[in-house]
Amino acid sequence: MLQVAINGYGTIGKRVADAVREQPDMEVLGVAKTRPNFEAETAIQKGYPLYAAIEERADQFAEAGLEIAGQVEELVDEADVVVDATPSGIGAQNKELYEEYDTPALYQGGEDADVADVSFNARSNFSEAVDADHVRVVSCNTTGLSRVVAPLREAYGVEKVRATLVRRGGDPGQTSRGPINDILPNPVTVPSHHGPDVNTIFPDLDIDTLGMKVPATLMHMHSLNVTLEEDVDDTEVRELLADESRLFLIPEALAIDGSGKLKEYALDAGRPRGDLWENCIWEESISTVGRDLYLFQGIHQESDVVPENVDAIRAVTGLADAEESTTTTDDALGIGL
């Protein structure tokens, strides 16, 4: 069994830990936290060995009544691979630690692309991450865009992508980011950082992205216009996208008209934390005019990168190829609404 360390047990880290636990070929060696809080207590309740990420704060865990298994250096040393799920910028600072113990490391999309040997999306460039020492799992929005672009490129060729991203103001637990009562160009310049980030997956892709921030916490929303290299029929595109396991085409009959009902649907379906690991594409929004394709998709920013982290673990350790890994991950998590 592959021994996986999780450095950072917050929004992404705790989800990755739970996903790793469900896999038949890997297990959670331990998780690291900078301070005791409800997430640290939950980790112990779930049976994850808890490690102190900052030596000087180790005593705080005992004072809070939480037993730790050791320091993060011990965890990294014993692990086959470490998933760094720390806040943006901290992963780059931790890179020296992972190199010291010669432990392959995964980073999240909040890090600059140059922190890693390759930026990763399982559907698009799995093979490029095989046996790499440092891999960056791209952000939730870049993951969502890449999952749509990959099959379209393969089937029709893509001339141009134009995407407008309507972004949540903060995650539900990020009280420091809101509430806000505003609509903000974010950034006000064009393109937003998302287009260049997609180019770390598809270097030759012509893509423009614009972003805005709105007073919402549940999900992001993308409005996509993709100019293909040949005329297409919207029925044909629906069939193509429906064959992708991590794309959920929302049937019109479900009467899901927004992200609130999407989250309710996920909760009713028994998804942990109401997570939506798939891109959620409104089926009736898929329309074509000549070579131009249009659609709306919802991206759950807290969870869509979770299966990507699991697949990246297999890539860097050579545990499986792309097809085997994604199938195993999807089956273990129950991906495919």
C-alpha positions in Angstrom: 0.0 0.0 0.0 1.3 3.4 -1.0 1.9 5.6 2.1 0.6 9.1 1.5 1.3 12.1 3.7 -1.1 15.1 3.7 0.6 18.4 4.7 -2.2 20.8 5.4 -5.6 19.5 6.6 -8.0 22.3 5.5 -10.5 22.6 2.7 -8.6 20.6 0.2 -6.3 18.5 2.5 -9.1 16.9 4.4 -11.0 16.0 1.2 -7.9 14.5 -0.3 -7.2 12.5 2.9 -10.7 11.0 2.8 -10.4 10.2 -0.9 -7.0 8.5 -0.4 -8.5 6.4 2.3 -11.1 5.1 -0.1 -8.5 3.9 -2.6 -7.6 0.2 -2.7 -3.9 0.8 -3.3 -3.0 3.6 -0.9 -3.5 4.8 2.6 -3.1 8.0 4.7 0.2 7.8 6.6 -0.7 11.0 8.5 -1.8 14.6 8.2 0.0 17.8 9.4 -1.6 20.9 10.9 -0.1 24.2 12.0 -2.4 24.6 15.0 -5.1 22.8 16.9 -8.6 23.5 15.7 -11.8 21.6 14.9 -10.2 20.1 11.8 -7.3 18.8 13.8 -9.8 17.2 16.2 -11.8 15.7 13.4 -8.6 14.2 11.9 -7.9 12.4 15.1 -11.5 11.2 15.4 -11.2 9.8 11.9 -8.0 7.9 12.9 -5.5 10.0 11.0 -2.2 10.3 12.8 -1.7 14.0 13.4 1.6 15.7 13.0 2.7 19.3 14.0 3.6 21.3 10.9 5.4 23.9 13.0 7.8 22.7 15.7 7.3 25.7 17.9 3.6 25.2 18.1 3.7 21.5 19.0 2.9 22.2 22.6 -0.4 23.9 21.6 -1.8 20.5 20.5 -1.2 19.0 23.9 -2.7 22.0 25.6 -5.8 21.6 23.5 -6.0 17.9 24.5 -4.9 16.6 21.1 -2.2 13.9 20.8 0.3 14.3 18.0 2.3 11.5 16.4 5.4 13.7 15.8 6.7 16.5 13.6 6.0 17.0 9.9 9.6 16.2 9.1 9.1 12.6 10.4 5.9 12.3 8.4 7.6 13.4 5.1 10.6 11.1 5.8 8.3 8.0 6.1 6.0 8.8 3.2 6.1 7.5 -0.3 4.6 10.8 -1.5 3.3 14.0 0.1 0.3 16.0 -0.9 0.9 19.7 0.0 -2.5 21.2 0.6 -1.2 24.3 2.5 -2.3 27.9 1.7 -1.0 29.5 -1.4 2.7 30.3 -1.3 3.4 27.9 1.6 3.9 25.0 -0.7 6.8 26.7 -2.4 8.4 27.3 1.0 7.9 23.6 1.8 9.6 22.4 -1.4 13.0 22.4 0.3 11.7 20.0 3.0 10.4 17.5 0.5 13.7 17.6 -1.5 15.7 17.1 1.8 13.9 13.8 2.3 13.7 12.9 -1.4 10.0 12.5 -1.2 7.9 13.3 -4.3 5.5 16.1 -3.7 2.2 17.4 -5.1 1.2 21.0 -4.9 -2.1 22.8 -5.4 -3.1 25.3 -8.0 -2.5 28.3 -5.7 1.2 27.8 -6.2 3.1 29.4 -9.1 3.6 26.9 -12.0 7.4 27.0 -11.6 7.2 25.3 -8.2 6.8 22.0 -10.1 8.2 20.0 -13.0 4.7 19.8 -14.5 1.2 21.2 -14.0 -1.3 18.3 -14.0 -4.8 17.4 -15.1 -5.6 13.7 -15.2 -7.7 13.9 -18.4 -5.3 16.0 -20.3 -1.6 15.2 -19.5 -1.3 12.3 -17.0 1.7 10.9 -18.7 3.8 14.1 -18.3 3.7 13.6 -14.5 4.9 10.0 -14.5 7.9 9.7 -12.2 8.1 13.5 -11.7 9.4 14.7 -8.4 7.2 17.8 -8.1 3.8 18.1 -9.6 1.3 20.9 -9.4 -2.4 19.9 -9.5 -3.9 22.9 -11.3 -6.7 25.0 -9.7 -10.4 24.2 -9.6 -11.2 26.5 -12.5 -8.2 25.3 -14.6 -9.2 21.8 -13.9 -12.8 22.5 -15.0 -11.7 24.2 -18.2 -9.1 21.5 -19.0 -11.7 18.7 -18.6 -13.9 20.3 -21.3 -11.1 21.3 -23.7 -9.4 17.9 -23.8 -12.2 15.9 -25.5 -13.2 18.8 -27.7 -9.6 19.1 -29.0 -9.4 15.3 -29.6 -12.8 15.2 -31.4 -12.9 18.4 -33.4 -9.8 20.5 -32.8 -10.1 23.8 -31.0 -9.3 27.2 -32.6 -10.2 29.5 -29.7 -11.6 29.4 -26.2 -13.3 32.4 -24.6 -14.3 31.9 -21.0 -16.0 34.3 -18.5 -15.6 33.1 -14.9 -18.1 34.2 -12.3 -16.3 33.4 -9.1 -17.6 33.0 -5.6 -16.4 35.6 -3.1 -15.0 33.0 -0.8 -15.6 29.4 0.4 -18.3 28.9 3.0 -15.8 28.8 5.8 -13.7 31.8 4.7 -15.3 34.4 6.9 -12.3 36.7 6.3 -13.4 37.1 2.7 -17.0 38.3 3.3 -19.8 38.6 3.2 -19.4 41.1 0.3 -22.1 43.1 -1.3 -20.5 43.9 -4.6 -19.7 42.6 -8.1 -16.0 43.0 -8.8 -14.0 42.6 -12.0 -11.4 40.2 -10.7 -9.0 41.1 -12.1 -10.0 44.2 -14.0 -7.3 43.5 -16.6 -7.7 40.9 -19.4 -6.9 38.1 -19.4 -7.5 36.8 -15.9 -4.8 34.3 -14.6 -7.0 31.3 -15.6 -6.2 31.4 -19.3 -2.4 31.4 -18.8 -2.9 28.7 -16.2 -4.7 26.5 -18.8 -1.7 27.1 -21.1 0.4 25.2 -18.5 -1.7 22.1 -19.6 -2.2 23.1 -23.2 0.7 25.3 -24.2 -0.6 25.9 -27.8 -4.2 26.6 -26.9 -5.6 30.1 -27.8 -7.6 31.0 -24.8 -8.9 34.3 -23.3 -10.4 34.5 -19.9 -12.2 37.1 -17.9 -13.1 36.9 -14.2 -15.5 38.6 -11.8 -16.2 38.0 -8.1 -19.8 37.9 -6.8 -21.4 37.7 -3.3 -21.7 33.9 -3.3 -19.9 31.0 -1.6 -21.2 27.8 -3.1 -19.6 27.5 -6.6 -18.0 29.1 -9.5 -19.9 29.5 -12.8 -18.3 29.4 -16.3 -19.7 30.8 -19.5 -17.8 29.2 -22.4 -17.6 29.9 -26.1 -15.3 27.5 -27.9 -14.6 27.9 -31.6 -13.9 24.5 -33.0 -12.0 23.6 -36.2 -15.1 22.1 -37.8 -18.9 22.6 -37.8 -20.6 20.6 -35.1 -24.1 19.7 -34.0 -25.1 20.3 -30.4 -26.5 16.8 -30.1 -23.2 15.3 -31.1 -21.3 17.5 -28.6 -23.7 16.4 -25.8 -23.0 12.8 -26.6 -19.3 13.4 -26.6 -19.3 15.2 -23.2 -21.7 12.7 -21.7 -19.1 10.0 -22.2 -16.6 11.8 -19.9 -16.9 10.5 -16.4 -16.0 13.8 -14.7 -18.4 15.8 -16.7 -22.0 15.7 -15.4 -24.6 16.9 -17.9 -27.5 18.2 -15.8 -30.7 17.0 -17.4 -33.4 19.7 -17.9 -35.9 17.4 -16.3 -34.1 17.7 -12.9 -35.1 21.4 -12.8 -31.7 22.4 -11.3 -31.5 26.1 -12.2 -28.5 27.2 -10.1 -25.7 26.3 -7.8 -27.9 26.1 -4.7 -30.0 23.3 -6.1 -26.8 21.6 -7.4 -25.4 21.5 -3.9 -28.8 20.3 -2.6 -28.8 17.5 -5.2 -25.3 16.5 -4.1 -26.3 16.3 -0.5 -29.5 14.3 -1.4 -27.3 11.9 -3.4 -25.2 11.3 -0.3 -22.1 13.0 -1.4 -19.7 13.7 1.5 -19.9 17.4 2.4 -22.2 17.8 -0.6 -19.1 17.6 -2.8 -19.3 17.8 -6.6 -16.2 16.2 -8.1 -17.5 16.6 -11.6 -17.9 19.7 -13.8 -21.7 20.3 -13.8 -22.8 21.3 -17.3 -26.4 22.4 -18.0 -27.3 20.1 -20.8 -29.7 22.5 -22.4 -27.1 25.2 -22.5 -24.9 23.2 -24.9 -25.6 24.9 -28.2 -23.8 25.4 -31.5 -23.7 27.9 -34.3 -21.5 26.7 -37.1 -18.1 26.1 -35.4 -19.0 28.0 -32.2 -20.0 26.0 -29.1 -21.6 27.6 -26.1 -22.3 26.2 -22.6 -22.6 27.0 -18.9 -20.9 24.9 -16.3 -20.7 25.0 -12.5 -17.4 24.2 -10.7 -17.4 23.2 -7.1 -14.2 24.9 -5.9 -13.8 22.8 -2.8 -13.8 19.4 -4.4 -13.2 19.1 -8.2 -9.4 18.9 -7.7 -9.7 16.0 -5.2 -9.8 13.1 -7.8 -7.0 14.9 -9.7 -4.8 14.7 -6.6 -5.4 11.0 -6.3 -4.5 10.4 -9.9 -1.4 12.6 -9.5 -0.3 10.4 -6.6 -0.4 7.4 -9.0 1.4 9.2 -11.7 4.4 10.4 -9.7 4.8 6.9 -8.1 4.2 5.0 -11.3 1.4 3.1 -9.6 -0.9 3.0 -12.7 -1.4 4.5 -16.1 -4.0 7.2 -16.9 -6.9 4.9 -17.7 -6.4 2.5 -14.9 -5.9 5.3 -12.4 -8.9 7.4 -13.3 -11.1 4.3 -13.4 -9.9 3.2 -10.0 -10.4 6.7 -8.5 -13.8 7.2 -10.0 -15.0 3.8 -8.8 -13.6 4.2 -5.3 -15.2 7.6 -4.9 -18.4 7.0 -6.7 -17.8 9.6 -9.4 -20.5 9.9 -12.0 -23.8 11.5 -11.1 
